[in-house]
Amino acid sequence: MLSELRADAESAGALAPAGAGYALRLATGLPLLGACAIAAWTLPAGVAPWLAALAAGFVSVQIGFAAHDAGHGAVHRSPAINSLVGHLAFTVVNGLGFQSWTVSHDAHHAHSQDESSDPDMQVDTVMSLTPASARSKRGIGRRLLPYQG
């Protein structure tokens, strides 16, 4: 059943890389991020630098989505181009090592929501994602539990 669903999705073009959309996102996002950063650093004190910094944060997340998708091979058919986009968008722009993120994210997908194997479930001090994790908290982690959604 899953193989039929995948075949249908592939024949409809739903799994084809969307390189042009990512090229546009990066071609507009990178200069916009630079402009936001320059504005945040150079505008006179007040609300404007904060708004520029907020805009820079939003744009950096949009660029990060391109890196995430590159990690899944969705940007281009070429693994080298996916790697280039991922390193540019995560490592250079957002300061998150693309290679280490890829290893961790692949492990997350291989063991999604498995408390002992999913690296995204391995949160220590501040958050708890499971009742067992909440019970093991001490110190500030225990004091923050009532405020966790």
LINTA-V230749 format. One record per pair of residues at least 6 apart in sequence whose C-alpha atoms are under 6 Angstrom apart, sorted by sequence separation. I is the first residue (numbers start at 1). J is the second residue. D is the distance in whole Angstrom. If there is no record, write none. Layout:
BEGIN
I	J	D
I	J	D
END
This chain:
BEGIN
43	49	6
76	82	6
90	96	5
91	97	5
111	117	6
112	118	6
115	121	6
128	134	5
75	82	6
91	98	5
111	118	5
90	98	6
40	49	4
73	82	6
108	118	5
87	98	5
108	119	6
40	52	5
70	82	5
86	98	6
40	53	5
126	141	5
36	52	5
70	86	5
125	141	5
67	86	4
36	56	5
67	89	5
33	56	5
67	90	6
64	89	6
33	59	6
63	89	6
64	90	6
19	75	5
17	74	5
18	75	6
19	76	5
17	75	5
17	76	5
END
